[in-house]
Amino acid sequence: MRWACLGNIGAEYLNTRHNIGFLIADKLVGSGEGSFTTNRYAQTSNIKHRGKTLVVIKPTTYMNLSGKAVQFWMQKENIPIENILVVSDDIALPTGQLRMKMKGSAAGHNGLENIIQTLQSNEFARLRFGIGNDFPRGRQVDFVLGEWSRQEAEIIGPRIDIAADMIKSYVSVGVQLTMTAFNNK
């Protein structure tokens, strides 16, 4: 199994809304007492959960070129597309809302769009983390690349823990049961 948690590398992006995937990856790997190593196209970590090895990647290609990292690590680790879970931010969901899907469109998300284009398929699971859409018209880029407000930070902390639990559930019981147990809660 493999997880690609989307975000942008660099200190200037560390606490931005677009980097929620990286925050979830850090939580997941840290809870398993793992760490990340910088490799080709991504920071990677192999962790164990219930006897299964999870390959977690944080692409270093920047968000809009995430497909290059995902494709490389899929091939390197010989992981079929049906065992991929991509974690990303989503402005269509309220802040902190979590939703897992079996497949789907990019819904305007450039990182997902690049993965779909590169893999020539949208047949992979994704975990979407709501970041809200409280921004003036034409200011979406500033919003997603902006840092969390204090109020938002209070909401997302516990939701990051739940997102990590959703990933562990996905490994243990699959996408259908995980969606039933967690979506819209």
C-alpha positions as CSV (number, residue, x, y, z in Angstrom):
1,M,0.0,0.0,0.0
2,R,1.2,3.5,-0.7
3,W,0.1,7.0,0.3
4,A,1.0,10.2,-1.5
5,C,0.3,13.2,0.8
6,L,0.3,16.3,-1.3
7,G,1.9,19.6,-0.4
8,N,4.8,21.9,-1.3
9,I,8.3,21.6,0.0
10,G,10.1,24.5,1.8
11,A,9.7,26.4,5.0
12,E,7.6,29.1,3.4
13,Y,4.8,26.5,2.8
14,L,5.1,24.6,6.1
15,N,1.8,25.8,7.7
16,T,-0.2,26.6,4.7
17,R,-3.6,25.2,3.8
18,H,-2.2,23.5,0.7
19,N,0.2,21.5,2.8
20,I,-2.4,19.6,4.9
21,G,-1.3,16.4,3.1
22,F,2.2,16.8,4.5
23,L,0.8,17.5,8.0
24,I,-1.2,14.3,7.8
25,A,1.8,12.4,6.5
26,D,3.9,13.7,9.4
27,K,1.2,12.6,11.9
28,L,0.9,9.2,10.4
29,V,4.6,8.5,10.2
30,G,5.3,10.1,13.6
31,S,2.6,8.0,15.3
32,G,4.4,4.9,14.0
33,E,7.7,6.3,15.3
34,G,9.0,6.5,11.7
35,S,10.8,9.3,9.9
36,F,11.2,10.6,6.4
37,T,14.2,10.3,4.2
38,T,14.8,12.5,1.1
39,N,14.9,10.4,-2.0
40,R,14.2,10.9,-5.7
41,Y,11.1,13.1,-6.2
42,A,9.9,12.7,-2.7
43,Q,10.5,12.4,1.0
44,T,9.6,8.8,1.9
45,S,8.9,6.6,4.9
46,N,8.1,3.0,5.3
47,I,6.0,2.2,8.3
48,K,4.2,-0.9,9.5
49,H,0.5,-1.1,10.4
50,R,-1.1,-4.5,11.3
51,G,1.6,-6.4,9.5
52,K,1.5,-4.3,6.3
53,T,4.2,-2.1,5.0
54,L,3.0,1.4,4.1
55,V,5.1,3.5,1.8
56,V,4.3,7.2,2.6
57,I,5.6,9.9,0.2
58,K,5.7,13.6,0.4
59,P,6.5,14.7,-3.2
60,T,9.3,17.2,-3.6
61,T,8.2,18.1,-7.1
62,Y,5.8,20.8,-5.7
63,M,2.0,20.3,-5.8
64,N,1.4,20.9,-9.5
65,L,3.9,18.2,-10.6
66,S,2.9,15.6,-8.0
67,G,2.2,13.0,-10.7
68,K,5.9,12.6,-11.5
69,A,6.6,11.5,-7.9
70,V,3.6,9.3,-7.6
71,Q,4.3,7.5,-10.9
72,F,8.0,7.0,-10.0
73,W,7.3,5.5,-6.6
74,M,4.5,3.4,-7.9
75,Q,6.9,1.8,-10.4
76,K,9.8,1.6,-7.9
77,E,7.8,-0.1,-5.3
78,N,5.7,-2.1,-7.8
79,I,2.4,-0.9,-6.4
80,P,-0.8,-1.1,-8.4
81,I,-3.0,1.9,-8.8
82,E,-5.8,0.3,-6.8
83,N,-3.5,0.4,-3.7
84,I,-2.8,4.1,-4.0
85,L,-4.4,6.7,-1.7
86,V,-3.8,10.4,-2.4
87,V,-4.3,12.8,0.5
88,S,-5.1,16.4,-0.5
89,D,-6.7,19.7,0.5
90,D,-10.1,20.6,-0.8
91,I,-11.7,24.1,-0.9
92,A,-15.2,22.6,-1.7
93,L,-15.3,21.1,1.9
94,P,-15.7,23.1,5.1
95,T,-12.6,23.4,7.2
96,G,-11.7,20.1,8.8
97,Q,-14.3,18.0,7.0
98,L,-12.9,14.7,5.8
99,R,-14.1,12.7,2.8
100,M,-12.7,9.5,1.3
101,K,-13.6,8.6,-2.3
102,M,-12.7,5.5,-4.4
103,K,-12.0,7.5,-7.5
104,G,-13.1,10.7,-9.2
105,S,-12.1,13.9,-11.0
106,A,-9.5,16.4,-10.0
107,A,-12.3,18.8,-9.1
108,G,-10.0,21.7,-10.0
109,H,-7.1,20.6,-7.8
110,N,-3.9,21.0,-9.8
111,G,-2.0,18.3,-7.9
112,L,-4.7,15.7,-8.4
113,E,-5.0,16.8,-12.1
114,N,-1.3,16.2,-12.6
115,I,-1.5,12.8,-11.0
116,I,-4.5,11.9,-13.2
117,Q,-2.8,13.1,-16.4
118,T,0.5,11.4,-15.5
119,L,-1.0,8.1,-14.6
120,Q,-3.7,8.4,-17.3
121,S,-6.2,7.2,-14.8
122,N,-8.4,8.5,-12.0
123,E,-8.9,5.0,-10.6
124,F,-7.2,5.7,-7.3
125,A,-8.6,6.4,-3.8
126,R,-8.3,9.9,-2.3
127,L,-8.7,11.4,1.1
128,R,-9.8,15.0,0.8
129,F,-9.3,17.4,3.8
130,G,-11.6,20.4,3.7
131,I,-9.8,23.8,4.0
132,G,-12.9,25.9,3.4
133,N,-13.4,28.6,0.8
134,D,-13.5,31.9,2.8
135,F,-11.7,34.0,0.3
136,P,-12.6,36.9,-2.0
137,R,-13.2,36.2,-5.7
138,G,-10.0,35.8,-7.6
139,R,-7.9,35.2,-4.4
140,Q,-7.9,31.4,-4.3
141,V,-4.2,31.0,-4.8
142,D,-3.5,33.4,-1.9
143,F,-6.0,31.5,0.3
144,V,-4.6,28.0,-0.3
145,L,-1.0,29.2,0.0
146,G,-1.9,31.2,3.1
147,E,-1.3,30.1,6.6
148,W,-4.0,28.7,8.9
149,S,-5.7,31.3,11.1
150,R,-5.6,30.6,14.9
151,Q,-9.3,29.6,14.7
152,E,-8.7,27.2,11.8
153,A,-5.7,25.7,13.6
154,E,-7.9,24.8,16.5
155,I,-10.2,22.9,14.2
156,I,-7.6,21.1,12.1
157,G,-5.5,19.7,14.9
158,P,-7.9,17.0,16.0
159,R,-9.0,16.4,12.4
160,I,-5.4,15.6,11.4
161,D,-5.6,12.8,14.0
162,I,-8.8,11.5,12.5
163,A,-7.3,11.7,9.0
164,A,-4.4,9.5,10.1
165,D,-7.0,7.1,11.7
166,M,-8.8,7.0,8.3
167,I,-5.6,6.0,6.5
168,K,-5.0,3.2,9.1
169,S,-8.7,2.1,8.6
170,Y,-8.2,2.0,4.8
171,V,-5.2,-0.3,5.3
172,S,-7.1,-2.6,7.7
173,V,-10.6,-2.8,6.2
174,G,-10.6,-1.1,2.8
175,V,-12.1,2.0,1.2
176,Q,-15.8,1.0,1.5
177,L,-15.9,0.4,5.2
178,T,-13.7,3.4,5.9
179,M,-16.0,5.6,3.9
180,T,-19.0,4.3,5.9
181,A,-17.3,4.7,9.2
182,F,-15.7,8.2,8.7
183,N,-17.2,10.2,5.8
184,N,-19.3,13.2,6.8
185,K,-18.4,12.9,10.5
